[in-house]
């Protein structure tokens, strides 16, 4: 008697060489054991999602079951200097993906960001999917537009629903960090600890001790996105928060990381976020405020339950030490 194996979804990953995209590919390779690949890779150079006709042609050719859109911009300061490029990737590109996915019956998983809550309207609680967004800078505004572009077409509510044939999931994550390797390291939070102070005027690492965040370890995020792609028929369409368990501050995060890897670099100093903004010279109204994410919704509906941020740092520490050998 032969047992029929379930056909794995054909997954198209956009932004394949980026911070999240490369981790998704590593996870898919690990699941496949290096054998038959069930994914299609497209870098920004290979597939410009902002070009509607090119995207349409590629999707007709590739015929994926599901798209994981990991193409994005992570640096809000750089995004502010390049409005056209940022809007092209995050706003126009996602709008194109949503329209074509709807027309062609392709499922879409889009990665968004905690920064849509950047103005910090509810600073003393964790943000839920039903809370109103309030972007504080151009990058966060582009993320917000992208979310609305998908929800407008799919009619997927924050509570989930299946009102149309177009299936779309929007996944917001917290501030990300990745393993450090010689070939690929684009982390955000860990870079604040392991690199030089941000300006020559600062002799120490000054990190906020009053900014509440939910860190997100990229390999854990990638594993969850792949699970969602493979099991999308079991998960209602809609908007979800996904980050490592627990809330911390940049200073506490860095302190734990420093101990985990026995780091002996620049001295760290806790400061209020307002003072850090003044020293660096950012515009206060553009800096993302406290944005901890409540991830209970996805935990109630799926087996996805990311480890704590402390456990994620310990996992990072292993990869960091291995990279030094």
Order of alpha helices (4+ residues) and beta strands (2+ residues): beta-alpha-beta-alpha-beta-alpha-alpha-alpha-beta-alpha-beta-beta-alpha-beta-beta-beta-alpha-beta-beta-alpha-beta-alpha-alpha-alpha
